[in-house]
Amino acid sequence: MGHRKRGGAVTLHPPPRAVASALDPDLLSRIRSLNLRARLAVEGFLTGLHRSPYHGFSTEFMDHRAYQSTDPPRLVDWRVFGRTDKLYVKRYADETNLRAYLLVDCSASMGYRGSGPMTKMEYARSLAASLALLLLKQRDAVGLCLFDETIRSWVRARTAAGHIDTLLVELQRHEPQGHTRPLDVFTTMAGRLPRRALVVLISDLLVPLDTQVRALRSVASGGHELVVFRILDSTERHLRFPGPVSLRDMETGQEVTTLPSAVGEAYAAAVAQWWQVLCRETERFRAQLVDLDTDDSLVNAFTAFLSARQRLR
């Protein structure tokens, strides 16, 4: 289901228009498709945002001011009205110094597709592109790191017009390959991050538990906010295959033949326990973890991201 290849050098980033002229038509088509998918998801999410409890997506509460007839009723602080019988609205201060970095796992295991509508890599691309667009719309600077056992590509955080094009090109250019070595990668990456950043990891997290905890701690110890999306295909949570099945590790090539009806229950319990322990261990450094399947709606992912960010504040 996959193949191995050693990680290559970090990609350089010429301006988007210069890149476009050198891209093959198939890659350009996939970039346009990714762009459209991200924009439709973000526009749908923002349309419904005013009806949700998550007002002030990338802003912080500052104070109240008296309600004016031109203010939308949704901005009224009804709790204050209940106490004072007067109408006030909340004011927010923009977070002008936020730098967000999206870390996307491009190792071979991300190329897996089971029962879901897309591979884990395709879902990760869609999620990363949509989050980048969402953050850029809030005037936050967005950077990108694509990695397997090394950093494959590094794009500095920017807010400039057209920056989304650079991010989309890099997301679509790299295919799943190689091993995952998050501890080595995150240790190297830590030296490139600004003093305070929002770090969003998108990965299947298929590494030993102690390695994963140490890797995440190495990011959070720099004072950064850390949100982690685990992306799995539903068949990786439950071995729901008919009859005996041969499973091959997409990164090591190791194979095992098993009978799902005999080991499926114990396997599912082990997967769930692994996640529970990771959540407990990462609570110590305030990392926020989100668990997703490849058939989950991106809107649900946005809502989980928003909720995670509010818990970090």
KEKE-3310 file (N, C-alpha, C; in steps of 0.2 Angstrom, whole numbers, plus 5000, padded with zeros to 4 digits):
npx = (5004:5011:5027:5044:5055:5069:5069:5070:5079:5076:5063:5064:5056:5050:5041:5023:5017:5029:5031:5020:5021:5030:5024:5017:5002:4993:4996:4993:4980:4976:4979:4971:4959:4960:4961:4948:4940:4945:4941:4927:4923:4928:4920:4907:4908:4911:4899:4890:4895:4892:4880:4884:4892:4905:4910:4922:4934:4948:4951:4953:4943:4940:4933:4917:4905:4892:4876:4872:4860:4863:4870:4872:4860:4865:4877:4875:4878:4870:4870:4875:4865:4854:4859:4860:4850:4852:4858:4873:4887:4900:4917:4932:4949:4961:4972:4986:4999:5000:5007:5005:5009:5008:5010:5012:5011:5020:5023:5025:5014:5003:4998:4988:4972:4957:4941:4937:4933:4944:4962:4973:4982:4976:4965:4972:4979:4968:4962:4973:4975:4962:4962:4973:4968:4957:4964:4971:4961:4958:4968:4980:4997:5003:5012:5021:5025:5031:5034:5043:5054:5063:5063:5054:5049:5049:5040:5040:5030:5018:5007:5005:4996:4992:4999:4993:4993:5006:5006:4997:5003:5014:5008:5002:5012:5020:5021:5015:5028:5043:5049:5042:5048:5046:5051:5065:5062:5054:5062:5072:5064:5060:5069:5067:5055:5046:5046:5033:5021:5007:5005:5000:4998:4996:4993:4994:5000:5006:5017:5028:5021:5029:5038:5030:5024:5036:5040:5029:5030:5042:5039:5029:5036:5043:5035:5024:5007:4999:4990:4984:4979:4974:4973:4964:4960:4944:4946:4957:4955:4947:4947:4939:4938:4933:4936:4953:4967:4980:4992:5002:5015:5016:5028:5039:5038:5035:5025:5010:4999:4982:4967:4954:4941:4946:4955:4950:4943:4952:4961:4955:4952:4965:4970:4961:4965:4978:4976:4969:4979:4989:4982:4980:4994:4998:4991:4998:5006:4997:4993:4981:4971:4964:4953:4951:4942:4944:4932:4926:4918:4925:4920:4916:4929:4934:4926:4930:4944:4942:4936:4947:4957:4951:4951:4965:4967)
npy = (4994:5005:5014:5016:5030:5040:5056:5072:5087:5103:5112:5126:5142:5151:5165:5163:5165:5162:5149:5143:5143:5133:5121:5105:5101:5093:5094:5107:5107:5099:5108:5119:5112:5109:5122:5127:5118:5121:5135:5134:5127:5135:5147:5142:5139:5151:5158:5152:5155:5166:5162:5154:5149:5155:5168:5181:5175:5176:5185:5194:5197:5214:5226:5233:5242:5255:5250:5253:5259:5254:5243:5225:5214:5202:5205:5210:5209:5198:5194:5204:5213:5207:5209:5223:5229:5236:5239:5233:5230:5218:5222:5219:5216:5215:5201:5205:5200:5187:5172:5158:5141:5128:5111:5097:5080:5070:5057:5040:5032:5041:5040:5031:5023:5017:5013:5026:5042:5048:5048:5049:5058:5067:5071:5078:5088:5096:5100:5107:5117:5124:5128:5137:5147:5151:5157:5167:5175:5181:5189:5184:5178:5165:5150:5136:5119:5104:5087:5072:5060:5070:5088:5092:5103:5121:5135:5152:5161:5172:5186:5191:5196:5184:5174:5162:5155:5151:5142:5132:5127:5121:5111:5103:5098:5088:5071:5057:5048:5040:5038:5042:5054:5062:5068:5072:5080:5090:5096:5102:5111:5119:5129:5138:5144:5158:5169:5167:5157:5149:5133:5120:5104:5091:5075:5057:5052:5039:5033:5027:5029:5036:5042:5051:5059:5065:5072:5082:5089:5095:5105:5112:5117:5128:5138:5140:5139:5124:5114:5099:5088:5072:5061:5048:5034:5025:5011:5010:5011:5000:4983:4979:4968:4955:4939:4931:4942:4951:4962:4976:4987:5003:5010:5003:4991:4979:4964:4956:4943:4941:4937:4946:4944:4938:4946:4959:4966:4967:4974:4987:4991:4994:5004:5014:5016:5020:5033:5039:5039:5047:5059:5062:5063:5074:5084:5090:5099:5108:5105:5104:5092:5084:5072:5065:5057:5052:5054:5064:5080:5095:5106:5102:5100:5113:5119:5111:5115:5129:5128:5122:5132:5142:5136:5136:5149)
npz = (5000:5000:4999:5002:5005:5006:5016:5008:5003:5010:5003:4992:4990:4977:4970:4969:4955:4948:4951:4946:4933:4931:4934:4931:4921:4928:4942:4944:4942:4953:4963:4961:4963:4977:4982:4979:4987:5000:5001:4999:5011:5021:5019:5021:5034:5040:5037:5045:5058:5065:5071:5081:5097:5097:5095:5090:5084:5081:5091:5106:5121:5126:5132:5137:5128:5127:5119:5102:5090:5078:5079:5078:5085:5090:5095:5108:5125:5134:5147:5155:5152:5159:5172:5174:5167:5156:5139:5132:5122:5118:5116:5106:5105:5092:5089:5085:5084:5081:5076:5066:5063:5053:5054:5044:5043:5032:5030:5024:5029:5029:5017:5017:5013:5018:5021:5020:5012:5006:5006:5020:5019:5009:5016:5026:5019:5014:5026:5032:5021:5022:5036:5035:5026:5034:5045:5038:5034:5046:5047:5053:5053:5043:5043:5036:5038:5031:5034:5036:5040:5041:5039:5025:5018:5021:5025:5028:5040:5035:5030:5018:5003:4992:4998:5002:4990:4989:5000:4996:4984:4990:4999:4990:4982:4988:4991:5001:5009:5016:5033:5050:5061:5073:5084:5081:5070:5076:5086:5078:5071:5082:5084:5073:5075:5080:5095:5101:5096:5087:5085:5075:5073:5061:5059:5058:5069:5071:5080:5093:5109:5120:5112:5105:5115:5120:5109:5106:5118:5117:5108:5115:5126:5122:5124:5116:5109:5107:5096:5091:5078:5076:5063:5056:5047:5047:5048:5054:5067:5070:5067:5055:5045:5033:5036:5037:5036:5029:5035:5031:5036:5031:5032:5037:5030:5036:5039:5044:5047:5052:5061:5061:5068:5079:5086:5085:5095:5106:5099:5096:5108:5113:5104:5108:5121:5120:5114:5125:5135:5129:5129:5142:5146:5139:5144:5154:5148:5142:5129:5116:5110:5096:5088:5073:5059:5042:5036:5042:5043:5037:5043:5056:5061:5061:5071:5082:5082:5085:5098:5104:5104:5112:5124:5126:5129)
capx = (5000:5015:5034:5049:5060:5072:5067:5075:5081:5070:5061:5064:5049:5049:5034:5018:5017:5034:5030:5014:5023:5034:5020:5013:4995:4989:4997:4990:4973:4975:4980:4965:4954:4962:4959:4941:4938:4946:4937:4920:4923:4929:4915:4902:4909:4910:4892:4887:4899:4888:4875:4887:4894:4912:4911:4929:4938:4955:4952:4952:4939:4943:4928:4910:4902:4885:4873:4870:4855:4866:4874:4868:4857:4869:4883:4873:4879:4863:4871:4876:4858:4851:4861:4859:4844:4855:4861:4880:4890:4907:4922:4937:4956:4964:4978:4990:5006:4999:5010:5003:5013:5004:5014:5009:5015:5020:5026:5021:5008:4998:4995:4983:4965:4953:4934:4936:4932:4951:4968:4974:4986:4972:4962:4977:4980:4961:4962:4978:4973:4956:4964:4977:4963:4953:4968:4973:4956:4958:4974:4985:5002:5003:5018:5020:5031:5030:5039:5043:5059:5066:5059:5054:5048:5047:5037:5039:5023:5017:5000:5004:4992:4995:5003:4989:4995:5012:5005:4993:5008:5018:5004:5000:5018:5023:5017:5018:5034:5047:5047:5040:5053:5043:5056:5070:5060:5052:5068:5075:5059:5059:5074:5065:5049:5046:5045:5027:5017:5002:5008:4995:5001:4991:4997:4991:5003:5008:5024:5027:5018:5033:5041:5025:5024:5042:5040:5025:5033:5048:5036:5025:5041:5045:5030:5019:5001:4999:4984:4985:4974:4975:4969:4964:4954:4941:4948:4963:4953:4943:4949:4933:4939:4930:4941:4960:4969:4987:4993:5008:5017:5018:5034:5044:5037:5033:5019:5007:4993:4978:4960:4950:4936:4949:4959:4948:4941:4958:4965:4951:4953:4972:4970:4957:4969:4984:4974:4968:4985:4992:4978:4982:5001:4999:4987:5003:5009:4992:4992:4974:4971:4957:4953:4946:4942:4944:4926:4923:4917:4929:4917:4917:4936:4935:4923:4935:4950:4940:4936:4954:4960:4948:4954:4972:4968)
capy = (5000:5011:5013:5020:5034:5045:5062:5076:5093:5108:5116:5134:5145:5157:5168:5159:5165:5159:5142:5140:5142:5127:5115:5102:5103:5089:5097:5114:5105:5097:5114:5123:5109:5110:5129:5127:5114:5125:5141:5132:5125:5141:5152:5139:5139:5158:5160:5150:5157:5171:5159:5149:5153:5156:5175:5183:5169:5177:5191:5194:5202:5220:5229:5234:5249:5256:5248:5258:5256:5251:5236:5219:5211:5196:5207:5212:5204:5198:5193:5211:5216:5204:5211:5230:5231:5241:5236:5234:5225:5217:5225:5214:5218:5210:5198:5207:5197:5179:5168:5151:5137:5121:5105:5092:5074:5068:5051:5035:5030:5046:5038:5025:5024:5011:5015:5033:5045:5050:5046:5053:5064:5071:5075:5083:5094:5099:5103:5113:5123:5127:5132:5143:5152:5154:5161:5173:5180:5184:5194:5181:5176:5158:5147:5129:5114:5097:5083:5065:5060:5077:5094:5092:5110:5126:5141:5156:5164:5178:5188:5195:5194:5178:5169:5156:5152:5147:5137:5127:5123:5116:5106:5098:5096:5083:5065:5053:5044:5040:5037:5048:5055:5069:5071:5075:5086:5096:5099:5106:5116:5124:5134:5142:5147:5165:5168:5165:5155:5144:5127:5116:5098:5087:5069:5051:5050:5032:5032:5025:5034:5040:5047:5056:5064:5070:5077:5087:5093:5099:5111:5116:5120:5134:5144:5140:5136:5118:5110:5093:5084:5065:5059:5041:5030:5022:5005:5009:5010:4994:4979:4976:4965:4949:4933:4932:4948:4952:4970:4978:4993:5007:5014:4998:4985:4973:4961:4952:4940:4940:4936:4952:4942:4935:4951:4965:4969:4969:4980:4993:4994:4996:5010:5019:5017:5024:5040:5041:5040:5053:5065:5063:5065:5081:5089:5093:5105:5111:5104:5103:5086:5083:5066:5065:5052:5055:5055:5069:5086:5100:5111:5100:5101:5120:5120:5108:5120:5135:5126:5121:5138:5145:5133:5138:5156)
capz = (5000:5000:4998:5006:5001:5011:5015:5004:5006:5011:4996:4991:4988:4973:4970:4966:4948:4945:4952:4942:4926:4930:4937:4926:4922:4933:4948:4944:4942:4960:4967:4960:4967:4984:4983:4979:4992:5006:5001:5000:5018:5025:5018:5024:5041:5042:5037:5051:5064:5069:5075:5086:5103:5096:5093:5092:5083:5083:5095:5113:5124:5129:5137:5135:5127:5126:5113:5097:5086:5072:5081:5077:5091:5092:5099:5114:5131:5138:5154:5158:5152:5165:5179:5174:5163:5151:5133:5131:5117:5119:5111:5106:5103:5088:5091:5079:5084:5081:5070:5066:5059:5051:5053:5041:5042:5025:5030:5020:5032:5028:5010:5017:5012:5019:5020:5020:5005:5004:5010:5026:5016:5006:5021:5029:5014:5014:5033:5032:5017:5025:5042:5033:5023:5039:5049:5034:5034:5052:5047:5056:5048:5043:5040:5034:5038:5029:5036:5037:5045:5041:5037:5018:5016:5027:5022:5034:5042:5032:5029:5012:4998:4987:5002:5001:4984:4990:5004:4992:4980:4994:5001:4984:4979:4992:4992:5007:5009:5021:5040:5054:5066:5075:5089:5078:5067:5081:5089:5073:5070:5087:5083:5068:5077:5083:5102:5103:5090:5087:5081:5073:5070:5058:5058:5061:5076:5072:5082:5100:5113:5123:5107:5103:5120:5120:5103:5108:5124:5114:5105:5120:5131:5119:5126:5110:5109:5103:5094:5088:5075:5074:5057:5055:5043:5052:5048:5058:5074:5071:5061:5052:5038:5033:5036:5038:5033:5029:5035:5030:5038:5025:5032:5038:5026:5040:5037:5049:5045:5058:5060:5064:5073:5085:5089:5084:5101:5110:5095:5096:5115:5113:5100:5112:5127:5117:5114:5132:5139:5126:5131:5149:5147:5136:5148:5158:5145:5139:5122:5114:5105:5092:5085:5067:5054:5036:5033:5046:5040:5039:5048:5063:5062:5062:5077:5087:5082:5088:5105:5107:5105:5117:5130:5127:5132)
cpx = (5004:5022:5038:5053:5063:5070:5072:5076:5075:5069:5062:5058:5050:5042:5029:5017:5023:5034:5025:5017:5028:5031:5017:5006:4991:4990:4994:4982:4971:4975:4974:4959:4954:4960:4952:4938:4939:4941:4929:4919:4923:4923:4908:4902:4908:4903:4889:4890:4895:4882:4878:4890:4901:4913:4919:4934:4945:4956:4951:4947:4942:4939:4921:4909:4895:4882:4871:4865:4857:4870:4869:4866:4862:4875:4881:4875:4873:4864:4871:4869:4854:4852:4859:4853:4846:4858:4868:4882:4897:4912:4928:4943:4959:4971:4983:4997:5005:5003:5008:5007:5009:5009:5011:5013:5014:5023:5022:5015:5002:4995:4990:4976:4962:4946:4932:4935:4939:4956:4969:4978:4981:4968:4966:4978:4974:4961:4967:4977:4967:4958:4969:4973:4960:4958:4970:4968:4955:4964:4980:4990:5002:5009:5016:5026:5028:5035:5038:5048:5064:5061:5059:5053:5046:5045:5036:5032:5023:5009:4999:4999:4995:4998:4999:4991:5001:5011:5001:4998:5012:5014:5003:5006:5021:5019:5020:5023:5038:5045:5045:5045:5051:5048:5062:5068:5058:5057:5072:5071:5059:5064:5072:5058:5050:5045:5039:5023:5012:5004:5002:4998:4995:4995:4992:4994:5005:5016:5023:5025:5023:5037:5037:5025:5030:5042:5035:5027:5038:5045:5033:5030:5044:5040:5024:5013:5001:4992:4986:4979:4977:4970:4970:4959:4951:4943:4954:4961:4949:4945:4943:4934:4936:4936:4948:4962:4977:4988:5000:5010:5019:5025:5040:5043:5035:5026:5016:5000:4989:4971:4956:4945:4939:4952:4956:4946:4946:4961:4961:4952:4960:4973:4967:4962:4975:4982:4972:4974:4989:4988:4980:4989:5002:4995:4992:5006:5004:4991:4984:4974:4964:4958:4948:4947:4942:4938:4922:4923:4922:4926:4917:4924:4937:4932:4927:4941:4948:4940:4942:4957:4957:4950:4961:4972:4967)
cpy = (5006:5010:5018:5024:5039:5052:5067:5082:5098:5112:5123:5136:5151:5159:5163:5159:5162:5152:5139:5139:5135:5121:5112:5102:5099:5092:5103:5112:5103:5103:5118:5119:5110:5117:5130:5124:5118:5131:5139:5130:5131:5146:5149:5140:5146:5161:5158:5152:5162:5168:5154:5153:5155:5163:5177:5178:5170:5183:5189:5199:5208:5223:5229:5241:5249:5253:5253:5255:5253:5244:5230:5216:5206:5198:5209:5207:5204:5196:5199:5214:5213:5207:5219:5233:5236:5237:5238:5228:5224:5220:5220:5218:5213:5208:5200:5204:5189:5177:5161:5147:5130:5116:5099:5086:5071:5061:5046:5033:5035:5044:5033:5028:5018:5013:5022:5036:5047:5047:5051:5059:5069:5075:5080:5089:5099:5103:5109:5119:5127:5131:5138:5148:5155:5159:5167:5178:5184:5189:5191:5178:5168:5155:5139:5125:5107:5093:5076:5063:5066:5082:5094:5099:5115:5132:5146:5159:5171:5180:5191:5192:5189:5173:5162:5152:5148:5141:5131:5123:5118:5110:5101:5095:5089:5077:5061:5048:5045:5038:5043:5048:5062:5072:5075:5081:5092:5099:5104:5112:5121:5130:5139:5146:5154:5164:5165:5163:5150:5139:5122:5109:5094:5080:5063:5048:5043:5031:5030:5031:5038:5045:5052:5061:5068:5075:5083:5091:5097:5105:5115:5120:5126:5140:5144:5137:5130:5115:5105:5089:5077:5063:5052:5039:5026:5014:5004:5009:5004:4989:4975:4974:4958:4943:4935:4938:4949:4960:4971:4986:4997:5010:5009:4992:4979:4971:4957:4949:4939:4939:4941:4950:4940:4941:4958:4969:4971:4975:4986:4996:4997:5003:5016:5021:5021:5031:5043:5043:5047:5059:5067:5066:5072:5086:5093:5099:5109:5110:5102:5098:5086:5077:5066:5059:5055:5056:5061:5076:5091:5105:5109:5101:5108:5122:5117:5113:5126:5134:5125:5127:5142:5142:5135:5145:5157)
cpz = (5000:4999:5002:5002:5006:5010:5011:5007:5006:5004:4997:4988:4984:4973:4967:4959:4945:4945:4947:4935:4925:4932:4931:4927:4927:4940:4949:4945:4950:4964:4967:4964:4974:4986:4984:4985:4999:5006:5002:5008:5022:5025:5021:5032:5044:5042:5043:5058:5068:5073:5080:5092:5103:5093:5095:5090:5084:5086:5102:5116:5127:5134:5134:5133:5126:5119:5109:5093:5080:5073:5080:5084:5094:5096:5106:5120:5135:5145:5158:5158:5158:5171:5179:5171:5158:5145:5132:5126:5119:5114:5112:5103:5098:5090:5085:5078:5083:5075:5071:5061:5059:5050:5050:5040:5035:5024:5026:5023:5031:5021:5011:5016:5013:5016:5019:5013:5002:5008:5016:5024:5013:5011:5025:5025:5015:5021:5034:5028:5020:5031:5040:5030:5029:5043:5045:5034:5040:5053:5052:5051:5049:5039:5039:5035:5036:5031:5036:5043:5045:5039:5029:5015:5022:5023:5028:5034:5039:5031:5022:5007:4993:4991:5002:4995:4985:4995:5000:4988:4984:4997:4996:4981:4982:4993:4998:5005:5015:5028:5044:5060:5069:5080:5086:5074:5071:5084:5085:5072:5075:5086:5077:5070:5080:5091:5104:5096:5092:5083:5081:5070:5067:5056:5060:5067:5077:5073:5089:5104:5117:5118:5105:5108:5121:5115:5104:5113:5121:5111:5110:5125:5128:5121:5120:5112:5105:5102:5090:5085:5073:5068:5056:5050:5048:5053:5052:5066:5075:5065:5059:5045:5038:5032:5038:5034:5034:5029:5035:5032:5032:5026:5033:5033:5030:5039:5043:5047:5052:5056:5064:5069:5079:5089:5089:5090:5105:5106:5096:5103:5116:5110:5105:5118:5125:5117:5121:5136:5136:5128:5138:5150:5144:5140:5152:5155:5141:5132:5121:5109:5102:5088:5079:5063:5047:5032:5037:5042:5042:5044:5055:5065:5064:5069:5083:5087:5086:5096:5108:5108:5111:5124:5132:5130:5139)
residu = (MET:GLY:HIS:ARG:LYS:ARG:GLY:GLY:ALA:VAL:THR:LEU:HIS:PRO:PRO:PRO:ARG:ALA:VAL:ALA:SER:ALA:LEU:ASP:PRO:ASP:LEU:LEU:SER:ARG:ILE:ARG:SER:LEU:ASN:LEU:ARG:ALA:ARG:LEU:ALA:VAL:GLU:GLY:PHE:LEU:THR:GLY:LEU:HIS:ARG:SER:PRO:TYR:HIS:GLY:PHE:SER:THR:GLU:PHE:MET:ASP:HIS:ARG:ALA:TYR:GLN:SER:THR:ASP:PRO:PRO:ARG:LEU:VAL:ASP:TRP:ARG:VAL:PHE:GLY:ARG:THR:ASP:LYS:LEU:TYR:VAL:LYS:ARG:TYR:ALA:ASP:GLU:THR:ASN:LEU:ARG:ALA:TYR:LEU:LEU:VAL:ASP:CYS:SER:ALA:SER:MET:GLY:TYR:ARG:GLY:SER:GLY:PRO:MET:THR:LYS:MET:GLU:TYR:ALA:ARG:SER:LEU:ALA:ALA:SER:LEU:ALA:LEU:LEU:LEU:LEU:LYS:GLN:ARG:ASP:ALA:VAL:GLY:LEU:CYS:LEU:PHE:ASP:GLU:THR:ILE:ARG:SER:TRP:VAL:ARG:ALA:ARG:THR:ALA:ALA:GLY:HIS:ILE:ASP:THR:LEU:LEU:VAL:GLU:LEU:GLN:ARG:HIS:GLU:PRO:GLN:GLY:HIS:THR:ARG:PRO:LEU:ASP:VAL:PHE:THR:THR:MET:ALA:GLY:ARG:LEU:PRO:ARG:ARG:ALA:LEU:VAL:VAL:LEU:ILE:SER:ASP:LEU:LEU:VAL:PRO:LEU:ASP:THR:GLN:VAL:ARG:ALA:LEU:ARG:SER:VAL:ALA:SER:GLY:GLY:HIS:GLU:LEU:VAL:VAL:PHE:ARG:ILE:LEU:ASP:SER:THR:GLU:ARG:HIS:LEU:ARG:PHE:PRO:GLY:PRO:VAL:SER:LEU:ARG:ASP:MET:GLU:THR:GLY:GLN:GLU:VAL:THR:THR:LEU:PRO:SER:ALA:VAL:GLY:GLU:ALA:TYR:ALA:ALA:ALA:VAL:ALA:GLN:TRP:TRP:GLN:VAL:LEU:CYS:ARG:GLU:THR:GLU:ARG:PHE:ARG:ALA:GLN:LEU:VAL:ASP:LEU:ASP:THR:ASP:ASP:SER:LEU:VAL:ASN:ALA:PHE:THR:ALA:PHE:LEU:SER:ALA:ARG:GLN:ARG:LEU:ARG)
# end
